[in-house]
């Protein structure tokens, strides 16, 4: 049965030799891009277009036309290719429509070689766009799927190719339009034949051969209008954008004009989403050999999804595979829910239109005709909604099964505090890729949690919002209890950072001007893992800020001068974390200026900020502190839906980390930090 897709919905492909048929109301240019696992098009040799119409496993038309047939052989694609994106564009200077909104909605169909339709998609809702990302075929857990995208660009081909990370996008867009203008017409040949051994011959040389794999992967980050997951939220935050910080994480680069997919990007105030592709290559890893292939999922029974496998994404290590897999789960959940919500909205809209048409006839307003029309419209609405829910439940079930496999396999840096991995944790000798800040979920299935991961070293500071106006849950809580929870959350983050850094490479400083956080800080103080006693009073605040400001200044000057050997011998060049409680209490104007300086300049040289504050307490400073709040990744001590993914912009509920009741895991972890430091003589 043909799957009629709506924007964001995906469908499994039952075969690998396909045709993609395009029908449009006027001549359009059809092309396709190949992308790696991060969605990046590595060069012009990864783009099939009228001027270079054939790539390994892919062939497109060499002219603009109202109908196209693209030939695809997924088995013949280069191994580094994980996505095939089908793009459409209006030709320039032909006298045709100047925007997609002025022509009939394009229609795309994915078919087998025998013409049997597998999935179809009508690209509705376009207006000023002159180029559109129609479909993408992508590899997931060893299987290929098709996703309806429909992401339009008013900036044309150049904007679309730039969004996919292609160097020289504007030049290639001009080349494509020139090839169309020359009318290099040629029919599409079938995919290359199989060898006697039934294997597809892969093209490994020639003008369109893919370049060698880069030294590290790139993934989208997750971001939010209140700093989102995986901001580099998420968890690009993706998941995702870059899976959600979830520097958890919507389409940022390229300024698309319609919602679509990614570098894990909302609802809370004051955040600007980063733009452009983010390089997620591990800053301290220089592999000399290519990554090992991910494990192959167990074969599935006919009609069933493959069995999930922990670490099935690509990467240089198992940690990197798990990191990329979590981003994939984050993105899949975002898109599955987007497809469901879009289908429900469509069903409601169609019911309203049918009722309007039926009741606009006065003859239907009397007797039973009007009631029948209403009932028929509701039945159709319910049928569409039920089908959408069935598809969503299927996707959610697959993701839940994958989460059940992935969660127990996570290393300590990615694991929740209730994971048994912490009981055998040893302080590592190498910095991990990322750190878990909590979990994200959507209301369609609250028990399906996606870890919110941020890259290490931290690229921005964090702010634990202790204000009662931050969310509905916070407004119902006692103010003192909320502030204590906020400080306990900050302590858990500090302890996790201490536990994943090699001994002596991470120090924690605390500013607690009034001594109000003595209780929550007790685990850190008792374990002796702080760089010094918590600073109190105006003098203590000034002393700590002066020390860290001096460190930032000296390291910056040494880096700029290329004279790292000239740093004072007493200067600690390890990573530093400053935990600030009750800001701005105890801060004068000079101290506030120094804090802003640390937030802006510190991360680049290893000084990071973790603030516990109520923004309302600092309202007297007015807009002066707005850049400070925007520069920090905002998290909450209670569940709150202020984060967004970078693909469709869902409001994700963030769940802060929590230690299980009566557990001593925090004390055990801090004791391990102390033991490792003593063994290293630090």
ZIPE-V827300 format. One record per residue. N is the residue number from 1. PHI is phi as a letter, one per 20 degrees, with the letter a starting at -180 (none if undefined). PSI is psi in radians with two decimals (* if undefined). OMEGA is omega in radians with two decimals (999 if undefined). Layout:
((N,PHI,PSI,OMEGA) (N,PHI,PSI,OMEGA))
This chain:
((1,none,2.40,-3.13) (2,f,2.36,3.07) (3,e,2.09,3.09) (4,e,1.81,-3.00) (5,e,2.62,2.93) (6,d,2.92,-3.05) (7,g,2.21,3.12) (8,n,-0.28,-3.07) (9,e,2.61,3.12) (10,c,2.90,-3.12) (11,b,2.40,-3.14) (12,f,2.42,3.12) (13,e,2.15,-3.08) (14,e,-0.19,-3.12) (15,b,2.92,-3.04) (16,d,-0.23,3.06) (17,d,2.01,-2.92) (18,c,2.83,2.87) (19,c,2.49,3.03) (20,d,2.02,-3.08) (21,d,2.29,-3.12) (22,d,2.28,3.03) (23,c,2.26,-3.12) (24,c,2.80,-3.12) (25,f,-0.21,3.11) (26,b,2.90,-3.14) (27,g,2.34,3.08) (28,c,2.79,3.04) (29,e,2.29,3.11) (30,d,2.36,3.11) (31,b,-3.07,3.13) (32,b,2.58,3.07) (33,d,2.57,3.01) (34,d,2.46,-3.11) (35,c,2.69,3.12) (36,e,-2.98,-3.05) (37,f,-0.37,3.12) (38,e,-0.03,-3.11) (39,n,0.23,-3.09) (40,e,2.30,3.02) (41,e,2.02,-2.93) (42,f,-0.36,-3.13) (43,a,3.04,-3.12) (44,f,-0.44,3.13) (45,f,-0.05,3.08) (46,d,0.32,-3.13) (47,c,2.15,3.04) (48,e,2.19,-3.07) (49,b,3.05,-3.06) (50,g,-0.49,3.12) (51,e,-0.25,3.10) (52,b,1.38,-2.84) (53,e,-0.10,-3.05) (54,c,2.25,3.00) (55,c,2.88,3.07) (56,g,2.08,3.11) (57,n,0.16,-3.03) (58,b,2.38,3.07) (59,b,2.39,-3.12) (60,c,3.02,-3.12) (61,f,2.70,3.14) (62,d,0.28,3.13) (63,b,2.84,3.02) (64,e,2.36,-3.10) (65,b,2.84,3.09) (66,e,-0.23,3.10) (67,c,2.41,-3.11) (68,c,2.68,2.95) (69,c,2.05,3.10) (70,d,2.28,3.13) (71,e,2.30,-3.10) (72,c,2.30,2.99) (73,c,1.76,-3.02) (74,f,-0.52,3.14) (75,f,-0.39,-3.09) (76,e,-0.03,3.11) (77,f,2.64,3.04) (78,g,2.61,-3.07) (79,f,-0.49,-3.11) (80,f,-0.18,-3.09) (81,e,2.23,3.10) (82,d,-0.21,-3.14) (83,b,2.50,2.98) (84,c,2.04,-3.10) (85,d,2.16,3.12) (86,e,2.14,-3.09) (87,d,2.60,3.08) (88,c,2.55,3.11) (89,b,2.65,3.07) (90,e,2.32,3.12) (91,f,2.60,-3.10) (92,e,2.42,3.01) (93,m,0.42,3.14) (94,d,-0.02,-3.11) (95,n,0.07,3.12) (96,e,-2.98,-3.13) (97,g,2.53,-3.13) (98,e,-0.09,3.13) (99,b,2.70,-3.11) (100,f,-0.43,3.13) (101,f,-0.25,-3.12) (102,e,0.14,3.14) (103,c,2.98,3.14) (104,f,2.60,-3.11) (105,f,2.22,3.10) (106,f,2.65,-3.13) (107,c,2.33,-3.14) (108,c,2.43,3.11) (109,c,2.29,3.03) (110,e,2.15,-3.05) (111,c,2.83,2.93) (112,f,3.03,-3.13) (113,f,-0.31,3.09) (114,e,0.06,3.12) (115,n,-0.07,3.13) (116,f,2.18,-3.12) (117,f,2.33,3.09) (118,d,-0.79,-3.14) (119,b,2.57,3.11) (120,c,2.76,-3.12) (121,b,2.22,3.05) (122,d,2.16,-3.04) (123,e,1.42,3.14) (124,e,2.95,3.03) (125,n,0.17,3.12) (126,e,2.61,-3.12) (127,c,-1.52,-3.06) (128,e,0.03,-3.06) (129,f,2.51,3.06) (130,d,-0.07,3.05) (131,b,2.63,-3.09) (132,b,2.41,3.00) (133,e,1.85,-2.99) (134,e,-1.05,-3.07) (135,c,2.77,2.91) (136,c,2.38,3.01) (137,d,2.22,-3.05) (138,c,2.66,-3.10) (139,e,2.27,-3.13) (140,b,2.06,3.13) (141,l,0.79,3.08) (142,m,-0.05,-3.14) (143,d,2.73,3.11) (144,d,2.47,3.09) (145,c,2.82,3.02) (146,d,2.43,3.13) (147,c,2.34,3.04) (148,f,2.10,-3.06) (149,d,-1.16,3.11) (150,m,0.58,-3.12) (151,e,2.02,-3.06) (152,e,2.75,-3.13) (153,c,2.08,3.03) (154,f,-0.29,3.12) (155,e,0.07,3.02) (156,m,-2.82,-3.11) (157,g,-0.69,-3.12) (158,f,-0.77,3.12) (159,f,-0.70,-3.14) (160,f,-0.81,-3.12) (161,f,-0.60,3.06) (162,f,-0.71,-3.14) (163,f,-0.47,3.14) (164,e,0.19,3.04) (165,m,0.32,-3.08) (166,e,2.15,3.02) (167,f,2.49,3.12) (168,m,0.66,-3.07) (169,f,-0.74,-3.09) (170,f,-0.71,-3.14) (171,f,-0.73,3.14) (172,f,-0.68,3.11) (173,g,-0.72,3.11) (174,f,-0.67,3.11) (175,f,-0.73,3.14) (176,f,-0.81,-3.13) (177,f,-0.61,3.10) (178,f,-0.71,3.12) (179,f,-0.67,3.10) (180,f,-0.73,-3.12) (181,f,-0.54,3.12) (182,f,-0.08,3.09) (183,l,0.93,3.11) (184,f,1.34,-3.05) (185,f,2.37,3.07) (186,a,2.43,-3.10) (187,f,2.75,-3.13) (188,e,2.15,3.10) (189,e,2.75,3.10) (190,f,2.87,3.10) (191,g,2.71,-3.13) (192,g,2.61,-3.06) (193,f,2.80,3.09) (194,f,2.72,3.05) (195,f,2.94,3.10) (196,g,-0.48,-3.14) (197,e,0.10,3.09) (198,m,0.30,3.08) (199,d,2.47,3.09) (200,f,2.30,3.10) (201,f,2.15,-3.14) (202,e,2.35,3.11) (203,e,2.11,-3.09) (204,d,0.08,3.09) (205,b,3.00,3.14) (206,o,3.11,-3.02) (207,f,-0.37,-3.10) (208,d,0.27,3.12) (209,f,2.49,-3.14) (210,f,2.60,3.11) (211,f,2.91,3.09) (212,f,2.70,-3.10) (213,f,2.53,3.11) (214,f,3.01,-3.07) (215,f,-0.21,3.11) (216,a,2.79,-3.09) (217,f,2.80,2.97) (218,c,2.46,3.12) (219,c,2.71,3.12) (220,f,2.69,3.14) (221,d,2.82,3.09) (222,d,2.39,-3.10) (223,b,3.03,3.14) (224,b,2.79,3.10) (225,f,-0.43,2.81) (226,d,2.13,-2.73) (227,h,2.17,-2.99) (228,e,-3.14,-3.10) (229,f,2.54,3.04) (230,m,0.46,-3.06) (231,f,2.21,2.96) (232,c,*,999) (233,none,*,999) (234,none,-2.11,-0.67) (235,j,*,999) (236,none,1.39,2.55) (237,f,*,999) (238,none,*,999) (239,none,-2.25,2.30) (240,o,*,999) (241,none,1.62,2.07) (242,j,*,999) (243,none,*,999) (244,none,*,999) (245,none,*,999) (246,none,*,999) (247,none,1.03,3.06) (248,h,2.31,-2.09) (249,q,*,999) (250,none,-2.61,-2.90) (251,g,2.03,-3.06) (252,e,-1.06,-3.07) (253,f,2.65,2.98) (254,n,-0.13,-3.14) (255,l,1.08,3.10) (256,f,2.66,-3.08) (257,e,-0.13,3.04) (258,c,2.62,-3.05) (259,f,2.50,3.09) (260,a,-3.01,-3.11) (261,f,-2.85,-2.97) (262,f,*,999) (263,none,*,999) (264,none,*,999) (265,none,*,999) (266,none,-2.81,-2.84) (267,c,-0.66,-3.09) (268,f,2.82,-2.93) (269,e,2.72,2.79) (270,n,0.64,3.11) (271,c,2.42,3.07) (272,d,2.23,-3.09) (273,f,2.43,3.07) (274,f,2.65,-3.14) (275,d,2.76,3.10) (276,n,2.76,3.13) (277,f,2.49,-3.12) (278,d,2.32,-3.13) (279,e,2.01,-3.13) (280,d,0.34,3.05) (281,f,2.37,-3.09) (282,f,2.18,-3.02) (283,f,-0.32,-3.08) (284,d,0.18,-3.11) (285,d,2.19,3.11) (286,c,1.37,-3.07) (287,f,2.53,3.11) (288,d,-0.17,-3.13) (289,c,2.67,3.14) (290,f,2.71,-3.12) (291,f,2.60,3.07) (292,f,2.61,-3.14) (293,f,2.59,3.12) (294,f,2.79,3.11) (295,f,2.59,-3.12) (296,e,2.23,3.11) (297,f,2.61,3.11) (298,f,2.46,-3.13) (299,f,2.45,-3.11) (300,e,2.75,3.01) (301,f,2.67,3.13) (302,g,2.30,3.12) (303,n,0.00,-3.14) (304,d,2.69,3.09) (305,f,2.63,3.11) (306,f,2.64,3.12) (307,f,2.30,-3.12) (308,f,2.61,3.13) (309,c,2.34,3.09) (310,f,2.25,3.12) (311,n,0.54,-3.09) (312,e,-0.03,3.05) (313,e,2.99,3.12) (314,e,2.77,3.13) (315,r,2.93,-3.11) (316,f,-0.33,-3.11) (317,b,2.98,3.10) (318,f,-0.66,3.11) (319,g,-0.74,-3.12) (320,f,-0.63,3.07) (321,f,-0.78,3.13) (322,f,-0.69,3.10) (323,g,-0.86,3.14) (324,f,-0.58,3.11) (325,f,-0.71,3.11) (326,f,-0.70,3.07) (327,f,-0.68,3.10) (328,f,-0.71,3.09) (329,f,-0.73,3.12) (330,f,-0.80,-3.14) (331,f,-0.75,-3.13) (332,f,-0.72,3.13) (333,f,-0.73,3.13) (334,f,-0.78,-3.08) (335,f,-0.65,3.13) (336,f,-0.77,3.13) (337,f,-0.65,3.09) (338,f,-0.73,3.12) (339,f,-0.73,3.13) (340,f,-0.83,-3.12) (341,f,-0.65,3.11) (342,f,-0.71,3.14) (343,f,-0.70,3.12) (344,f,-0.76,3.10) (345,f,-0.71,3.12) (346,f,-0.73,-3.14) (347,f,-0.76,3.13) (348,f,-0.74,-3.13) (349,f,-0.75,-3.13) (350,f,-0.66,3.09) (351,f,-0.75,3.12) (352,f,-0.70,3.12) (353,f,-0.73,3.13) (354,f,-0.67,3.10) (355,f,-0.72,3.13) (356,f,-0.75,3.14) (357,f,-0.72,-3.10) (358,f,-0.74,-3.05) (359,e,-0.16,3.07) (360,f,-0.29,3.08) (361,e,2.02,-3.10) (362,g,-0.46,-3.12) (363,f,-0.39,-3.13) (364,e,-0.02,-3.09) (365,e,-0.16,3.11) (366,c,2.73,-3.10) (367,m,-2.74,-3.07) (368,e,-0.02,-3.09) (369,f,-0.74,-3.14) (370,f,-0.73,3.13) (371,f,-0.69,3.12) (372,f,-0.71,3.12) (373,f,-0.73,3.12) (374,f,-0.78,-3.10) (375,f,-0.73,3.12) (376,f,-0.71,3.13) (377,f,-0.70,3.13) (378,f,-0.67,3.13) (379,f,-0.78,3.11) (380,f,-0.73,3.12) (381,f,-0.79,-3.12) (382,f,-0.64,3.12) (383,f,-0.79,3.13) (384,f,-0.73,-3.14) (385,f,-0.70,3.14) (386,f,-0.71,3.10) (387,f,-0.70,3.11) (388,f,-0.70,-3.14) (389,f,-0.62,3.11) (390,f,-0.76,3.11) (391,f,-0.70,3.12) (392,f,-0.79,-3.14) (393,f,-0.63,3.10) (394,f,-0.81,-3.13) (395,f,-0.71,3.13) (396,f,-0.64,3.11) (397,f,-0.72,3.10) (398,f,-0.74,3.14) (399,f,-0.64,3.10) (400,f,-0.70,3.10) (401,f,-0.67,3.12) (402,f,-0.74,3.13) (403,f,-0.64,3.14) (404,f,-0.47,3.11) (405,e,-0.65,-3.04) (406,f,-0.76,-3.02) (407,g,-0.84,3.14) (408,f,-0.34,-3.09) (409,e,-0.02,-3.05) (410,f,2.48,2.99) (411,f,2.95,-3.03) (412,g,-0.70,-3.10) (413,f,-0.50,-3.12) (414,e,-0.19,-2.95) (415,e,2.69,3.01) (416,f,2.87,-3.11) (417,f,-0.27,3.11) (418,e,0.04,-3.14) (419,f,2.31,-3.13) (420,f,-0.27,-3.12) (421,g,-0.45,-3.12) (422,f,-0.48,-3.09) (423,f,-0.36,3.10) (424,d,0.29,-3.04) (425,f,2.37,3.01) (426,c,2.50,-3.11) (427,f,2.20,-3.03) (428,f,2.86,3.07) (429,e,-0.06,3.12) (430,c,2.45,-3.12) (431,f,2.28,3.08) (432,f,3.00,-3.12) (433,f,-0.66,-2.93) (434,b,3.02,-3.10) (435,c,2.46,3.13) (436,e,2.25,3.12) (437,d,-0.12,-3.08) (438,q,-2.71,-3.11) (439,c,2.77,3.08) (440,c,2.53,3.05) (441,b,2.86,3.13) (442,d,2.71,-3.05) (443,f,-0.37,3.14) (444,f,-0.46,3.04) (445,b,1.58,-3.01) (446,f,-0.41,-3.11) (447,e,-0.10,3.10) (448,e,1.75,-3.04) (449,d,2.39,3.07) (450,d,2.18,3.12) (451,g,2.39,3.05) (452,e,1.90,-3.09) (453,d,2.46,3.00) (454,c,2.55,-3.12) (455,f,2.64,3.04) (456,d,2.54,-0.12) (457,f,2.71,-3.10) (458,g,2.39,3.13) (459,e,-0.16,3.11) (460,b,2.80,3.12) (461,f,3.09,3.14) (462,c,2.66,3.14) (463,c,2.01,3.04) (464,e,1.91,-3.04) (465,f,1.98,-3.14) (466,e,0.21,-3.12) (467,e,2.54,-3.14) (468,f,-0.29,3.12) (469,e,0.06,-3.07) (470,f,-0.59,-3.10) (471,b,2.96,3.12) (472,f,-0.70,3.14) (473,f,-0.69,3.13) (474,f,-0.61,-3.12) (475,f,-0.45,-3.13) (476,e,-0.02,-3.04) (477,d,2.59,3.06) (478,f,2.43,-3.06) (479,f,-0.75,3.14) (480,f,-0.71,3.12) (481,f,-0.69,-3.13) (482,f,-0.75,3.13) (483,f,-0.65,3.11) (484,f,-0.75,3.10) (485,f,-0.69,-3.14) (486,f,-0.74,-3.14) (487,f,-0.64,3.08) (488,f,-0.66,3.08) (489,f,-0.75,3.12) (490,f,-0.68,3.12) (491,f,-0.71,3.11) (492,f,-0.71,3.10) (493,f,-0.74,3.13) (494,f,-0.72,3.13) (495,f,-0.69,3.14) (496,f,-0.71,3.10) (497,f,-0.76,3.11) (498,f,-0.60,-3.03) (499,f,-0.29,-3.08) (500,d,-0.13,3.08) (501,e,2.53,3.04) (502,g,2.66,-3.09) (503,g,2.29,3.07) (504,n,-0.03,-3.12) (505,e,0.12,-3.14) (506,b,2.25,-3.14) (507,c,2.57,-3.13) (508,c,2.20,3.04) (509,d,2.54,-3.11) (510,c,2.33,2.98) (511,d,2.02,3.12) (512,c,1.41,-2.92) (513,g,-0.71,-3.08) (514,d,0.06,-3.11) (515,m,0.41,-3.06) (516,f,-0.25,-3.05) (517,d,0.42,-3.09) (518,g,-0.71,-3.13) (519,f,-1.01,3.13) (520,f,-0.53,-3.11) (521,f,-0.17,-3.04) (522,g,-0.77,3.13) (523,g,-0.70,3.13) (524,f,-0.74,-3.12) (525,f,-0.83,-3.10) (526,f,-0.59,-3.14) (527,f,-0.21,3.13) (528,m,0.55,-3.08) (529,e,-0.05,3.12) (530,e,2.68,3.10) (531,f,-0.34,3.12) (532,a,2.99,3.11) (533,g,2.62,3.08) (534,g,2.27,-3.10) (535,f,2.32,-3.13) (536,c,2.71,3.10) (537,m,2.94,-3.10) (538,f,-0.63,-3.13) (539,f,-0.73,3.10) (540,f,-0.71,3.10) (541,g,-0.83,-3.11) (542,f,-0.68,-3.10) (543,f,-0.84,-3.12) (544,f,-0.76,-3.13) (545,f,-0.69,3.12) (546,f,-0.70,3.14) (547,f,-0.82,-3.10) (548,f,-0.60,3.09) (549,f,-0.71,3.09) (550,f,-0.73,3.14) (551,f,-0.79,3.13) (552,f,-0.78,-3.12) (553,f,-0.83,-3.07) (554,f,-0.75,-3.13) (555,f,-0.70,3.10) (556,g,-0.79,-3.14) (557,f,-0.69,3.14) (558,f,-0.70,3.14) (559,f,-0.78,-3.12) (560,f,-0.60,-3.12) (561,e,-0.11,-3.09) (562,m,0.60,-3.05) (563,c,1.03,-3.13) (564,f,-0.46,-3.12) (565,f,-0.25,-3.09) (566,e,0.01,3.13) (567,f,2.54,3.12) (568,g,2.49,-3.10) (569,f,-0.40,-3.13) (570,e,0.01,-3.08) (571,e,2.19,3.10) (572,e,1.93,-3.11) (573,e,0.05,3.07) (574,f,2.96,3.11) (575,f,2.49,-3.11) (576,c,2.44,3.05) (577,c,2.21,3.07) (578,d,2.03,3.08) (579,e,2.12,-3.10) (580,d,2.18,3.10) (581,d,2.57,3.04) (582,l,0.58,3.03) (583,f,2.41,0.12) (584,e,0.37,3.13) (585,g,2.27,-3.14) (586,n,0.03,-3.13) (587,d,2.19,2.96) (588,e,-3.09,-3.07) (589,f,-0.66,3.13) (590,f,-0.75,-3.13) (591,f,-0.67,3.11) (592,f,-0.74,3.11) (593,f,-0.73,3.11) (594,f,-0.66,3.12) (595,f,-0.74,3.09) (596,f,-0.66,3.12) (597,f,-0.75,3.12) (598,f,-0.70,-3.14) (599,f,-0.63,-3.10) (600,e,-0.80,-2.98) (601,d,-0.34,-3.02) (602,f,-0.80,-3.06) (603,g,-0.60,-3.10) (604,f,-0.40,-3.12) (605,c,0.34,2.98) (606,n,0.37,3.06) (607,d,2.09,-3.02) (608,c,2.67,-3.05) (609,d,2.34,3.04) (610,c,1.80,-3.05) (611,d,2.45,2.97) (612,d,1.90,-2.98) (613,b,2.71,2.98) (614,d,2.07,-3.07) (615,g,-0.52,3.14) (616,f,-0.52,-3.14) (617,f,-0.43,-3.13) (618,d,0.29,-3.07) (619,f,-0.40,-3.13) (620,f,-0.41,3.13) (621,f,-0.22,3.12) (622,m,-2.53,-3.06) (623,f,-0.08,-3.13) (624,g,-0.62,-3.08) (625,e,0.00,3.14) (626,g,-0.75,3.10) (627,f,-0.55,3.12) (628,f,-0.85,-3.12) (629,f,-0.66,-3.13) (630,f,-0.48,-3.10) (631,f,-0.19,-3.05) (632,d,2.55,3.04) (633,f,1.97,-3.07) (634,e,2.18,3.02) (635,c,2.93,-3.03) (636,c,2.69,3.11) (637,e,-0.16,3.08) (638,c,2.82,-3.11) (639,g,2.35,-3.11) (640,b,2.54,-3.06) (641,d,0.97,-3.07) (642,d,-0.02,-3.11) (643,d,2.73,-3.10) (644,c,2.66,3.09) (645,e,2.83,-3.10) (646,e,0.14,-3.07) (647,d,-0.95,-3.09) (648,c,-0.07,3.02) (649,m,0.50,3.06) (650,f,2.60,2.97) (651,e,1.86,-3.11) (652,e,2.45,3.06) (653,e,2.16,3.13) (654,e,2.25,3.08) (655,d,2.05,-3.12) (656,f,2.79,3.12) (657,f,2.51,-3.13) (658,c,2.36,3.03) (659,e,2.35,3.14) (660,g,2.56,3.13) (661,g,2.42,3.10) (662,m,0.22,3.11) (663,e,2.55,3.08) (664,d,0.43,-3.08) (665,f,-0.63,3.14) (666,f,-0.81,3.13) (667,f,-0.68,3.13) (668,f,-0.71,-3.13) (669,f,-0.77,3.14) (670,f,-0.61,3.07) (671,f,-0.66,3.10) (672,f,-0.64,3.08) (673,f,-0.81,-3.14) (674,f,-0.78,3.14) (675,f,-0.75,-3.14) (676,f,-0.65,3.13) (677,f,-0.72,3.13) (678,f,-0.72,-3.14) (679,f,-0.54,3.13) (680,e,-0.06,3.14) (681,m,0.50,-3.14) (682,d,*,999))
